[in-house]
């Protein structure tokens, strides 16, 4: 008597490579390496912030503590200016809150890629999210979210660079009468230009980037210094969507 055995084929995912300390170290090293462009921009800009904070009368401890807790370049520069003007604390808090509202948009854009992350991991990621780290993550996440070691290594390296720059600015601030002769204020725009170039992958994106930049300068010259970037960004994004839809329609026809 023969017994028939029925084998049911099951779909199995290919085994993942073992997560060894060596592989984890390599991921951390890759994250640190990917953060190197941000580091080169954060240290001089953080240095400028440290110098300005000291000139505004903020203690060295609070200057560095702000880079640890707040960790938002534009808001910190604005806060330093408001402190120097001796405005009320509530005004400073509300102003920095409004300036940082853009982080809602940044985090919302990346949230679909992090649905499987735990709440505490999402909180840590959101705390370290800046304009520059978002630029790198937004380029890499659509093709596959890297390992958490790599992501957090990039984010932590960026903040460590910002804190280090702030501390250096505090330490050297007493010997520097001002930062304008050193042109340190150009470091942040240069960093954004570099990140923008890395994101341009086709002809249409280059057109949108150039038109948006030119339109922002034109609005500035017309007297819209406070709204030029926001208006130019909205117009540029609209033009980009129209061009992308037109290109997709032409390709499918």
C-alpha positions as CSV (number, residue, x, y, z in Angstrom):
1,X,0.0,0.0,0.0
2,X,1.4,3.3,-1.1
3,X,0.8,6.4,0.7
4,X,0.5,9.5,-1.4
5,X,2.0,12.6,0.0
6,X,0.7,15.9,-1.2
7,X,3.1,18.8,-1.0
8,X,1.7,22.3,-1.0
9,X,4.0,24.9,-2.4
10,X,4.3,27.9,-0.3
11,X,5.7,31.2,-1.1
12,X,8.6,32.0,1.2
13,X,10.5,35.3,1.3
14,X,14.2,34.9,0.6
15,X,16.1,34.7,3.9
16,X,17.5,38.0,5.0
17,X,21.2,38.3,5.7
18,X,22.1,37.9,9.4
19,X,22.2,41.2,11.3
20,X,25.6,41.0,12.7
21,X,27.5,43.7,14.6
22,X,29.8,44.2,11.6
23,X,26.8,44.8,9.2
24,X,25.3,47.2,11.7
25,X,28.6,49.1,11.9
26,X,28.8,49.3,8.1
27,X,25.3,50.8,8.0
28,X,26.2,53.4,10.6
29,X,29.3,54.2,8.6
30,X,27.3,54.6,5.5
31,X,24.8,56.9,7.3
32,X,27.7,59.1,8.6
33,X,29.2,59.2,5.1
34,X,25.8,60.3,3.5
35,X,25.6,63.1,6.1
36,X,29.0,64.6,5.1
37,X,27.5,67.3,2.8
38,X,25.2,68.4,5.6
39,X,28.2,68.4,8.1
40,X,30.2,70.7,5.8
41,X,27.3,73.2,5.9
42,X,26.1,72.8,9.5
43,X,29.5,73.5,11.2
44,X,30.0,77.0,9.7
45,X,26.4,77.9,10.0
46,X,26.2,76.6,13.6
47,X,29.4,78.5,14.2
48,X,27.7,81.7,13.0
49,X,24.8,81.0,15.3
50,X,27.0,80.5,18.3
51,X,28.8,83.8,17.7
52,X,25.5,85.7,17.2
53,X,24.0,84.1,20.3
54,X,26.9,85.2,22.4
55,X,26.7,88.7,21.1
56,X,23.0,88.7,22.0
57,X,23.8,88.0,25.6
58,X,22.7,84.3,25.7
59,X,24.8,82.2,28.0
60,X,27.1,79.5,26.4
61,X,25.2,76.8,28.1
62,X,21.8,78.0,26.8
63,X,23.3,78.6,23.4
64,X,24.4,75.0,23.0
65,X,21.3,73.7,24.8
66,X,19.1,75.4,22.2
67,X,21.0,73.4,19.5
68,X,20.3,70.2,21.4
69,X,16.6,70.8,22.2
70,X,15.3,73.1,19.4
71,X,17.7,72.0,16.6
72,X,16.2,74.3,13.9
73,X,18.7,76.6,12.2
74,X,16.3,79.3,11.0
75,X,14.3,79.4,14.2
76,X,17.4,79.6,16.3
77,X,18.7,82.6,14.3
78,X,15.3,84.3,14.6
79,X,15.2,83.6,18.3
80,X,18.6,85.1,18.8
81,X,17.5,88.3,17.0
82,X,14.3,88.5,19.1
83,X,16.3,87.9,22.3
84,X,18.7,90.7,21.3
85,X,15.7,92.9,20.8
86,X,14.5,92.0,24.3
87,X,11.1,90.8,23.2
88,X,8.8,88.8,25.6
89,X,9.4,85.1,25.8
90,X,5.9,84.3,24.6
91,X,6.6,86.2,21.4
92,X,9.8,84.3,20.8
93,X,8.1,80.9,21.4
94,X,5.2,81.7,19.1
95,X,7.5,83.0,16.3
96,X,9.7,80.0,16.3
97,X,6.6,77.8,16.4
98,X,5.2,79.4,13.2
99,X,8.6,79.2,11.5
100,X,8.8,75.5,12.3
101,X,5.4,74.6,11.0
102,X,7.0,73.6,7.7
103,X,8.1,70.5,9.5
104,X,4.5,69.2,9.4
105,X,4.8,69.2,5.6
106,X,8.2,67.5,5.6
107,X,7.2,64.8,8.0
108,X,3.9,64.2,6.2
109,X,5.7,63.6,2.9
110,X,7.9,60.9,4.5
111,X,5.3,59.3,6.8
112,X,4.0,56.8,4.1
113,X,7.4,55.2,3.9
114,X,7.6,54.7,7.7
115,X,4.3,53.0,8.5
116,X,6.0,49.9,10.0
117,X,8.2,51.8,12.4
118,X,7.3,51.9,16.1
119,X,6.0,55.0,17.7
120,X,9.2,55.7,19.6
121,X,11.3,55.3,16.4
122,X,9.0,57.7,14.6
123,X,9.3,60.2,17.4
124,X,13.2,60.0,17.3
125,X,13.1,60.4,13.5
126,X,10.8,63.4,13.6
127,X,13.0,65.1,16.2
128,X,16.0,64.9,14.0
129,X,14.2,65.9,10.8
130,X,15.5,69.1,9.2
131,X,15.3,70.6,5.7
132,X,18.6,69.1,4.8
133,X,18.0,65.6,6.2
134,X,14.6,65.6,4.5
135,X,16.3,66.4,1.2
136,X,18.4,63.3,1.4
137,X,15.7,61.0,2.8
138,X,13.2,62.2,0.1
139,X,15.6,61.1,-2.6
140,X,16.3,57.7,-1.1
141,X,13.0,56.5,0.5
142,X,11.0,56.1,-2.7
143,X,13.4,53.4,-4.0
144,X,13.5,51.7,-0.6
145,X,13.8,52.8,3.0
146,X,17.3,52.1,4.2
147,X,18.0,50.3,7.5
148,X,17.2,52.2,10.7
149,X,20.9,52.1,11.7
150,X,21.7,54.0,8.5
151,X,18.9,56.5,8.8
152,X,19.6,57.4,12.5
153,X,23.3,57.5,11.8
154,X,22.7,60.2,9.2
155,X,20.3,62.2,11.4
156,X,22.5,62.0,14.5
157,X,25.6,63.0,12.6
158,X,23.8,66.0,11.2
159,X,22.7,67.2,14.6
160,X,26.1,66.5,16.2
161,X,27.7,68.7,13.5
162,X,25.2,71.5,14.3
163,X,25.9,71.2,18.0
164,X,29.7,71.2,17.4
165,X,29.4,74.3,15.2
166,X,27.4,76.0,17.9
167,X,29.9,75.2,20.6
168,X,32.8,76.4,18.4
169,X,31.0,79.6,17.8
170,X,30.5,80.2,21.5
171,X,34.1,79.4,22.2
172,X,35.4,81.7,19.5
173,X,32.7,84.4,19.8
174,X,34.6,86.5,22.3
175,X,37.5,86.9,19.8
176,X,35.3,87.7,16.8
177,X,33.8,91.1,16.5
178,X,31.4,90.0,13.7
179,X,30.7,87.3,11.2
180,X,30.0,89.3,8.0
181,X,33.7,89.6,7.0
182,X,33.9,85.7,6.9
183,X,30.8,85.4,4.7
184,X,29.5,82.5,6.9
185,X,26.0,83.5,6.2
186,X,26.4,82.1,2.7
187,X,27.2,78.5,4.0
188,X,23.5,77.6,4.4
189,X,22.4,78.8,0.9
190,X,25.4,77.0,-0.6
191,X,24.3,73.8,1.2
192,X,20.7,74.1,-0.1
193,X,22.1,74.7,-3.7
194,X,24.2,71.5,-3.4
195,X,21.2,69.5,-2.2
196,X,19.0,70.9,-4.9
197,X,21.5,69.9,-7.6
198,X,21.6,66.4,-6.3
199,X,17.8,66.1,-6.6
200,X,17.7,67.2,-10.2
201,X,17.4,64.1,-12.4
202,X,15.8,65.3,-15.6
203,X,15.3,68.3,-17.9
204,X,11.9,69.3,-16.4
205,X,13.2,69.4,-12.9
206,X,16.0,71.7,-14.0
207,X,13.6,74.0,-15.7
208,X,11.4,74.2,-12.6
209,X,14.4,74.8,-10.3
210,X,15.7,77.7,-12.5
211,X,12.3,79.3,-12.9
212,X,11.6,79.1,-9.2
213,X,14.9,80.7,-8.3
214,X,14.6,83.4,-10.9
215,X,11.0,84.2,-9.8
216,X,12.1,84.4,-6.1
217,X,14.8,86.9,-7.0
218,X,12.3,89.0,-9.1
219,X,9.9,89.1,-6.2
220,X,12.6,90.2,-3.9
221,X,13.6,93.0,-6.2
222,X,9.9,94.0,-6.3
223,X,9.8,94.5,-2.6
224,X,8.3,91.1,-1.4
225,X,11.2,90.2,0.8
226,X,9.1,88.3,3.3
227,X,7.0,86.3,0.8
228,X,9.3,85.8,-2.2
229,X,10.4,82.3,-1.3
230,X,6.9,81.1,-0.3
231,X,5.2,82.5,-3.4
232,X,8.0,81.3,-5.7
233,X,7.8,77.8,-4.2
234,X,4.1,77.6,-4.7
235,X,4.3,78.8,-8.3
236,X,7.3,76.5,-9.0
237,X,5.6,73.5,-7.6
238,X,2.5,74.2,-9.6
239,X,4.5,74.5,-12.8
240,X,6.3,71.3,-12.0
241,X,3.0,69.4,-11.5
242,X,1.7,70.7,-14.8
243,X,4.9,69.8,-16.7
244,X,4.9,66.3,-15.1
245,X,1.3,65.6,-16.1
246,X,1.9,66.9,-19.6
247,X,5.0,64.7,-20.0
248,X,3.1,61.6,-18.7
249,X,0.2,62.3,-21.1
250,X,2.6,62.7,-24.0
251,X,4.4,59.5,-23.1
252,X,1.3,57.4,-22.8
253,X,-0.2,58.7,-26.1
